[in-house]
Amino acid sequence: MVEKNRQVKKGAVLLACTAMVVAGLAWAVDEQQVIESRQSNYRELGGAYKGIRDELQKRKPLMIMVRQHVDQLGMLAHSQANADWFPAGSGPEAGIETEALPVIWEQRDEFDRLREELNQEAIMLADVLASGDMDALADQHRALGMVCKQCHDVYRLEDD
């Protein structure tokens, strides 16, 4: 009877250890997905910003392309301001390559303020586009870029 209880206890311990390993692997996969999704979204946001800049530098910008990039940028800016692309545990401590610095979570209120400011600048960019004033559009595009720069300067690992 004692031997049977030991086997049951060993089995329970083995099962508990296996469950913890599986749960740990699931957490790592989730964190990797969160980080990869965040990185992909910001690459797209940057691509839309660059697409606007490239069009505005042309003598005759294609307004349909500008509108497409403004819409994409606005959608992504809204998403990053209203969804948590930076949940706890998705920084460097996750052991996954990321340019997100720990200061994001240490100064969360200021970081979130900049995320919302980016969203508001994107809304204004769409409003200016609707006005048809190309000079004002270029100015608003630069204003939006300054918010990006503020965030990158403090919260993003500098590219080598």
N, C-alpha and C positions, 0 to 999 in steps of 0.2 A: 504494500500500500504506500509506503514511504517513497519507494522508487517510482511508482506511478505519479505521485504528487510532484516529485522532482522533474519528471519528464514533462508534465503539464506546465509547470512553472517555466522550464527552459523553453518550451514551445511558446508560451505567452510572451516571454522576454524576446525571443526571436521574432515573433510577429510584431511586437511593439517597435523593435529596432527597424524592421523592414518598413513599417508604416512611417516612421520618422524619416528614413532615407528617401522614400517615395515622396513624402510631403516636401522635403528639402529640395528634391529635384524639380518638383512642380513649381516651387517658389522661384527657383533659378530660371526655369523656362519662362515663367510669367514676367520676371524682371527683365530678362533678355528681350522678350516681346515688347514690353513697355519701352525700353530704351531704343530698340530698333525702330519702333513705330514713331517715337518722338523724333529721332534723327531723320527719318524719312519725311516726316511732316515739315520739319524745319528746312530740309533741303528743297522741298517743293515751295515753301514760302520764299526762300531765298531765290529760287529760280523764277518765281513770279515777279519778285522785286526787280531782278536783273532783266527780265523780259520787258518790263515797263521802261526801265532805263534805256535799254537798247533801242526800243521804238522811239522814245523821246529824243534820242540823239540823231535820228534820221531827219533828212530835210522834209520828208512827207511821211510821218508816222502812219501806219495802218491802224486806224482807230478800232477796228474789230479785234485786232491783236491786243491793243492796250486794254480794251474792255475785258477781254478774256483773262488777261493777267490780273487786272484789278479785281475782278470777281473771285478768282482763285485765291489771291492774297487776302481778300476780305473774309472769305470762308475759313481759311486757315487761321487768320488772326482772331476771328470770333471763337473758333474751336479752342485755340491755345489759351484764350482768356477765360473760357467757361468750362473747360474740361481739365482734369488734373493730369497734365503730361509729365508731372514731376512728383509722383507719389513717394512717400518715405521709402527709403531702401533702394531707390533707382539711381543713386549717384555712384561715385567711385567705389563705395563700400560694397556694391553688388559684385565687384570683381569682373565687370564687363567694361570694355573700352567705351568711355564716354567723355565728352568735353564739358559736361556739366560739373561745375565746381561745388564743393560742399557748402560754400557760402549761400547757395540757393536756399537750402533748408535752414541755415542759421539766420538769414535775413528774409524770411518768407514774405512778410508783409510788404517790404519794399520791392521784392521780386514780383509779387503778384500785382502791385501797383503798376510796374512797368509793362507787365503782360496786358493789363487792361488799357494802359495808355497806347500800346501798339494797336489794339483793337479799335480804339477811338480814332487814331490817326488813319487807319484803314477805312473807317466809315467816312471820314472827311475826304479821303482820296476819292472814294466813289462819288461823293457829292460834287466835288470839284470836276471830276470827269463829266458828270451830267451837265455841268454848266458850259462845257465846251471851251473854257479858257485854258489854252495850252500853257501859258506862262504860270498861271496859278497851279495847274496840274504838276508842272515840274517843281514848283516850290513845295507843294504838299508832299510830293514824292521824296524830296530831300528831308522834309520834317519827319516823315515816317522812318527814313533811314537813320536819322539821328537817335530815334528811340531804339532801333536795333543796335546801334553802336553803344549806347549807354548800357544796355543789357550785356552785350558781348564783352565790354571793357571790364565788367565786374564779375559776371556769372559764368563766363565761358573760358575754358582753357585756351590759351593763345596758341594758334597754329604755328608750327615750326617753319 
